[in-house]
Amino acid sequence: MLQWNGLHPYNAVHVARIAAAIDPARLAARAAHVLDEAGLTNYSVEERRGAYRYEGGTVEVEPLVLEGGDAPLAVVHREMERQVNEPFPCQGTFQPFRWFLVRGEGECFIGLSYFHAVADAESVGRLLREVVSACSDEAPRPLRDRGLARRGNSPLPLGDPVSLARRMVASCRKRGRMRRSHRPPGNRAGDFRSGWFGRSLDPRETASVLALAKRHGATVNDLSLAAMILALSPVAERRFEEERRRNLSAGCVVNLRSDLPTRRREDFGLFLGSFSVSHAAPLGLGLAGLLDDIHRQTEEVKRIKFYLAARAEFFVARLVFERQSEEKRPHFYHKVYPVWGGVTNFRMDGFGGAAPGPVTDYYRAVSTGPAVPFIVGVTGFEGRIHFGFTHREAVIPKEAAEGVAERFLDLVLEKGGEA
């Protein structure tokens, strides 16, 4: 992530929608208090060593306040896109969190933008929940979630020799699939800006998506990967002009906390892995056939825990990247990791009655980074799914990205017929 951030800001954004008004001064005070209590202030990072530290101490929070007018959600979406592309200083000591507040009629939206290298979605979701809950306190109080104050590096289990051998074999097969995968177009130097827009499903539509995945014995993640490959196929038509690189590959981010020692699973920080799936996706292939094959690939990934190999893969990529010239670095990842789309899943529930008003929705946005030109962020909240679509504008312009999103939604909602 630090390498990616050197090419373009690699940020993410969470937003909670609250059916109550919150005073900006109270948000500022409570956010500063929570960050201070958790020791999440005055951050510094050494890129070459991949090391970081929080100096601690007090910090002033000045949330950006925006008026939502008659269309507060549209204002929120524009600000989320802007925050994804707004760099953090990353030099010396800085604050890796930015706060904003969009005020609507009888409601508000609290947004938290963060330098992604500091934490994963689970950690940031818990931090935002803590701050939202603290806004209802008459006086500052100790952290409800003590895990926010715990940090540290916890080595992931390597497993027995048989498991290691299986991952090595799977890694070789993956490299073979990568060599047969169509590469996204390269970027003009420095042109990694992300566009973002969101689409939300109501409970009935969400139930339909869950039922479709269940009928195939698959997960929503499998369904998202398969639908994304098919939805991206029209913007990758040039793959049919090639003889060797015709497959389409898609990646997925994995939460690694279940593989950590129990005492470390609530730590604040970054605990992510990844894997990829590939398919020839020939013209005329329906969702059902593709979904079944994608499910078989993901089941193998889960069985051997192949996502644990991601750390070693990216370590090697990091070493090679550092030896690239400045001119070659912007084109490095799309060549060695030819993935067209990525999926990131997160479920955010559990606000309960501690918030100053009912939390009615939750949204996320992430940067594409230099490796993947299209991202589908799947956020579950109180029986509904919210999709966030991020696209690298130099590779997939807005109009084309909206077409991909429309095809994706048609597939998961079965608008084109039975799958």
C-alpha positions in Angstrom: 0.0 0.0 0.0 2.9 2.4 0.7 4.2 1.8 -2.8 0.8 2.3 -4.3 0.4 5.5 -2.3 3.6 6.8 -3.9 1.9 6.7 -7.3 -1.5 8.0 -6.2 -3.3 8.5 -2.8 -4.4 5.1 -1.5 -7.2 6.1 0.8 -10.6 4.7 1.9 -13.8 6.3 3.3 -16.5 5.2 5.7 -19.8 7.1 6.2 -22.5 6.5 8.8 -26.0 8.0 8.1 -27.7 9.1 11.3 -31.3 10.1 11.8 -30.4 13.0 14.1 -28.5 16.3 13.9 -25.0 16.3 15.5 -23.2 19.5 16.4 -19.9 19.8 14.6 -18.2 21.0 17.7 -19.4 17.9 19.6 -18.2 15.7 16.8 -14.8 17.4 16.8 -14.4 17.0 20.6 -15.6 13.4 20.8 -13.5 12.3 17.8 -10.4 13.9 19.4 -11.1 12.3 22.7 -11.5 8.8 21.1 -8.4 9.1 19.1 -6.5 10.3 22.2 -7.8 7.5 24.3 -6.9 4.9 21.7 -3.5 6.4 21.1 -4.2 6.8 17.4 -2.6 10.3 17.1 0.6 11.7 15.5 1.4 8.9 13.1 4.6 8.4 11.2 5.7 5.8 8.7 9.0 4.7 7.2 8.2 3.4 3.7 11.4 1.5 3.0 11.2 -0.5 6.2 7.4 -0.7 6.2 7.4 0.4 9.8 5.1 2.8 11.6 4.4 4.3 15.0 1.9 6.5 16.8 3.5 9.1 19.0 0.2 9.6 20.9 -0.8 12.8 22.7 -3.7 15.1 22.1 -4.9 16.2 18.6 -7.3 18.8 17.3 -10.0 17.5 15.0 -11.6 20.0 12.6 -14.3 18.2 10.6 -15.2 19.6 7.2 -18.8 20.7 7.4 -21.0 20.6 4.3 -24.7 21.5 3.8 -26.6 18.7 2.1 -29.6 20.9 1.0 -32.3 18.9 -0.8 -29.9 16.2 -1.9 -27.6 15.3 1.1 -26.7 11.9 -0.2 -25.4 13.4 -3.5 -23.2 15.7 -1.5 -22.0 12.8 0.5 -21.1 10.8 -2.6 -19.2 13.7 -4.2 -17.2 14.2 -0.9 -16.4 10.5 -0.7 -15.0 10.6 -4.2 -13.0 13.7 -3.4 -11.6 12.2 -0.1 -10.5 9.1 -1.9 -8.3 11.3 -4.2 -7.1 13.7 -1.5 -3.5 12.9 -0.4 -2.4 12.6 3.2 1.0 14.4 3.8 2.8 11.1 4.7 5.9 13.1 5.7 7.1 13.3 9.3 4.3 13.1 11.8 0.7 13.5 10.5 -2.9 12.6 11.3 -4.0 9.6 9.2 -7.7 10.3 9.7 -9.9 13.1 8.3 -13.5 13.8 9.4 -16.4 15.4 7.6 -20.0 16.1 8.4 -22.8 16.5 5.9 -26.0 18.1 7.4 -29.4 17.2 6.0 -33.0 17.8 7.1 -33.4 15.9 10.4 -30.3 13.8 9.7 -26.6 13.9 9.2 -23.7 11.9 7.7 -20.5 11.4 9.6 -17.6 10.6 7.3 -14.1 9.2 8.1 -11.5 9.2 5.4 -8.2 7.4 6.3 -4.8 6.6 5.0 -5.4 2.9 4.1 -2.1 1.6 5.3 -3.0 2.3 8.9 -6.0 0.0 9.1 -8.5 -2.4 7.5 -12.2 -1.8 7.1 -13.1 -3.7 10.3 -10.8 -1.5 12.5 -12.1 1.7 10.9 -15.7 0.6 11.2 -15.2 0.1 14.9 -13.4 3.4 15.2 -16.3 5.2 13.5 -18.8 3.4 15.6 -17.0 4.4 18.8 -17.0 8.1 17.7 -20.6 8.1 16.7 -21.5 6.5 20.1 -19.3 9.0 21.9 -21.3 11.8 20.4 -24.2 10.8 22.6 -22.2 11.0 25.8 -22.8 14.0 28.1 -19.1 13.9 29.2 -16.1 12.0 27.7 -15.8 8.4 28.9 -13.3 5.6 28.5 -13.4 3.6 25.3 -16.2 1.2 24.9 -14.1 -0.9 22.5 -10.8 -1.4 24.2 -9.4 -3.2 21.1 -8.9 0.2 19.5 -6.0 0.8 21.9 -4.2 -2.5 21.1 -1.8 -2.7 18.2 1.2 -4.8 17.3 2.5 -7.1 14.6 1.2 -10.7 14.9 2.8 -13.2 12.5 0.3 -15.2 10.5 0.6 -19.0 11.0 2.5 -20.6 8.2 0.9 -24.0 8.8 2.4 -27.5 8.5 4.7 -28.5 5.6 1.9 -30.1 3.7 -0.1 -26.9 3.8 2.9 -24.9 2.7 3.5 -27.3 -0.2 -0.2 -27.0 -1.3 0.1 -23.2 -1.3 3.3 -23.3 -3.4 1.6 -25.5 -6.0 -1.5 -23.3 -6.0 0.8 -20.2 -6.4 2.4 -21.8 -9.5 -1.0 -22.5 -10.9 -2.0 -18.9 -10.2 1.1 -17.6 -12.0 0.1 -19.7 -15.0 -3.4 -18.2 -15.0 -1.9 -14.8 -14.7 0.3 -15.4 -17.8 -2.9 -16.2 -19.7 -4.8 -13.2 -18.4 -5.5 -10.1 -20.5 -3.7 -7.0 -19.2 -5.6 -3.8 -18.5 -4.3 -0.8 -20.5 -1.3 1.0 -19.0 -1.7 4.4 -17.4 -0.3 7.6 -18.4 2.4 8.5 -15.9 0.8 9.7 -12.7 -2.8 9.4 -13.9 -4.3 7.1 -11.3 -7.3 9.2 -10.2 -10.2 7.2 -8.9 -13.9 7.9 -9.8 -16.5 6.6 -7.4 -20.3 6.2 -7.2 -22.6 4.2 -5.1 -25.7 2.0 -5.6 -27.9 0.7 -2.8 -30.3 -2.2 -2.7 -33.5 -2.3 -0.7 -34.2 -5.3 1.6 -36.2 -7.1 -1.1 -33.4 -6.7 -3.7 -30.9 -7.8 -1.1 -32.9 -10.9 -0.3 -33.0 -11.7 -4.1 -29.1 -11.5 -4.3 -28.7 -13.7 -1.3 -31.2 -16.2 -2.7 -29.4 -16.3 -6.1 -26.0 -17.1 -4.4 -27.6 -19.7 -2.2 -29.2 -21.5 -5.1 -25.8 -22.1 -6.5 -24.3 -23.1 -3.2 -22.1 -20.0 -3.4 -21.4 -16.9 -1.4 -22.2 -13.3 -2.2 -18.5 -12.8 -2.7 -18.5 -15.6 -5.4 -21.5 -14.0 -7.1 -19.8 -10.6 -7.1 -16.6 -11.9 -8.6 -18.5 -13.8 -11.4 -20.8 -10.9 -12.1 -17.9 -8.5 -12.2 -16.0 -10.6 -14.7 -19.0 -10.8 -17.1 -19.8 -7.1 -16.6 -16.2 -6.1 -17.4 -16.0 -8.3 -20.5 -17.3 -5.7 -22.9 -14.5 -3.2 -21.9 -11.9 -5.9 -22.3 -12.9 -7.0 -25.8 -9.4 -6.7 -27.2 -8.5 -9.9 -25.3 -10.1 -11.8 -28.2 -7.4 -10.4 -30.5 -4.7 -12.2 -28.5 -3.8 -15.8 -28.7 -2.2 -16.3 -25.3 -3.8 -13.7 -23.0 -7.5 -14.2 -23.2 -8.5 -14.9 -19.6 -10.1 -12.3 -17.4 -8.8 -12.2 -13.8 -10.4 -10.6 -10.7 -9.1 -10.3 -7.2 -10.6 -10.3 -3.7 -9.5 -8.9 -0.4 -9.7 -11.2 2.6 -9.9 -10.4 6.3 -7.2 -12.5 8.0 -8.3 -12.0 11.6 -9.7 -15.5 12.0 -6.2 -16.8 11.3 -4.7 -14.7 14.1 -4.2 -15.9 17.7 -7.5 -15.2 19.6 -5.9 -12.6 21.8 -5.0 -10.5 18.7 -8.2 -10.6 16.7 -9.5 -7.3 18.1 -6.3 -5.3 17.5 -6.6 -2.1 15.6 -4.5 -2.3 12.4 -4.2 -3.8 8.9 -4.9 -7.5 8.7 -5.6 -8.3 5.0 -4.8 -10.9 2.4 -5.9 -11.4 -1.1 -6.4 -14.0 -3.9 -7.5 -14.0 -7.5 -9.7 -16.0 -9.8 -9.5 -16.4 -13.6 -11.7 -17.5 -16.4 -11.8 -17.5 -20.2 -15.3 -16.1 -20.0 -16.1 -16.7 -23.7 -18.8 -14.8 -25.4 -22.2 -16.1 -24.6 -21.3 -17.6 -21.3 -24.1 -17.2 -18.7 -23.7 -16.3 -15.1 -24.7 -19.8 -13.9 -21.8 -21.5 -15.6 -19.2 -18.9 -14.6 -20.5 -18.8 -11.0 -20.1 -22.5 -10.5 -16.5 -22.4 -11.7 -15.6 -19.3 -9.6 -17.1 -21.0 -6.6 -14.8 -24.1 -7.2 -11.8 -21.8 -7.3 -12.7 -19.9 -4.1 -13.4 -23.2 -2.3 -9.9 -24.3 -3.1 -8.6 -21.0 -1.8 -10.4 -21.5 1.5 -9.4 -25.1 1.8 -5.7 -24.4 1.6 -5.9 -20.9 2.9 -4.1 -19.6 -0.2 -4.8 -16.0 0.8 -2.0 -16.4 3.4 0.4 -16.5 0.6 -0.5 -12.9 -0.5 2.0 -11.4 2.0 4.9 -13.3 0.4 3.7 -12.5 -3.2 3.5 -8.8 -2.5 6.9 -8.8 -0.7 8.5 -10.2 -3.8 6.6 -7.6 -5.9 7.8 -4.9 -3.6 11.4 -5.9 -4.1 11.1 -6.0 -7.8 9.1 -2.7 -7.9 11.9 -0.9 -6.0 14.3 -1.8 -8.7 12.2 -0.4 -11.4 13.0 3.0 -13.0 10.7 6.0 -12.2 9.4 5.7 -15.8 8.5 2.0 -15.5 6.9 2.0 -12.0 3.5 3.4 -13.1 3.2 0.4 -15.5 4.6 -2.3 -13.2 1.5 -3.8 -11.5 -0.8 -4.0 -14.5 1.9 -6.2 -16.2 2.8 -8.6 -13.4 -0.7 -8.7 -11.8 -3.1 -8.4 -14.7 -6.4 -8.2 -12.8 -9.3 -6.1 -14.2 -11.5 -6.0 -11.1 -11.5 -6.5 -7.4 -14.0 -7.2 -4.7 -13.9 -6.0 -1.1 -16.5 -7.2 1.4 -17.5 -5.7 4.8 -20.5 -6.0 7.1 -21.2 -3.2 9.5 -23.8 -3.8 12.1 -23.9 -3.3 15.9 -24.4 0.4 16.4 -27.3 -0.4 18.8 -28.8 2.3 21.0 -25.6 4.1 21.9 -25.7 6.5 18.9 -27.3 9.9 19.2 -30.0 8.8 16.7 -30.7 5.6 14.7 -27.9 4.7 12.3 -29.9 4.1 9.1 -27.2 3.4 6.5 -23.5 2.8 6.0 -21.4 3.5 2.9 -17.7 2.9 1.9 -15.4 4.0 -0.9 -11.9 2.7 -1.7 -9.1 3.7 -4.0 -8.4 1.5 -7.0 -4.6 1.8 -6.6 -2.3 1.0 -9.5 -3.0 -2.8 -9.6 -6.8 -3.0 -10.3 -8.8 -0.5 -12.5 -12.2 -1.4 -11.2 -13.4 -2.2 -7.6 -16.7 -3.3 -6.2 -17.1 -2.5 -2.5 -19.8 -4.7 -1.0 -21.1 -3.3 2.3 -23.7 -5.1 4.3 -25.8 -3.2 6.8 -28.9 -4.2 8.7 -30.2 -6.6 6.0 -29.3 -4.4 3.0 -26.4 -4.3 0.6 -24.7 -1.2 -0.6 -22.3 -1.4 -3.6 -19.6 1.2 -4.1 -18.0 1.2 -7.6 -14.5 2.7 -7.9 -12.9 3.0 -11.3 -9.5 4.3 -12.5 -10.6 7.1 -14.8 -7.7 6.8 -17.2 -8.5 3.1 -17.9 -12.3 3.0 -17.5 -13.9 6.4 -18.0 -17.1 7.3 -16.0 -19.6 6.4 -18.8 -18.0 3.0 -19.3 -17.8 2.4 -15.5 -21.5 3.2 -15.2 -22.1 0.6 -17.9 -20.1 -2.0 -16.0 -22.1 -1.2 -12.8 -25.4 -1.5 -14.6 -24.5 -4.8 -16.1 -23.2 -6.0 -12.7 -26.5 -5.1 -11.0 -28.6 -6.6 -13.8 -26.7 -9.9 -13.3 -26.9 -10.1 -9.5 -30.6 -9.1 -9.6 -31.3 -11.5 -12.4 -32.8 -8.7 -14.6 -31.6 -10.5 -17.7 -33.4 -13.7 -16.9 -32.9 -16.7 -14.7 -29.3 -17.6 -13.9 
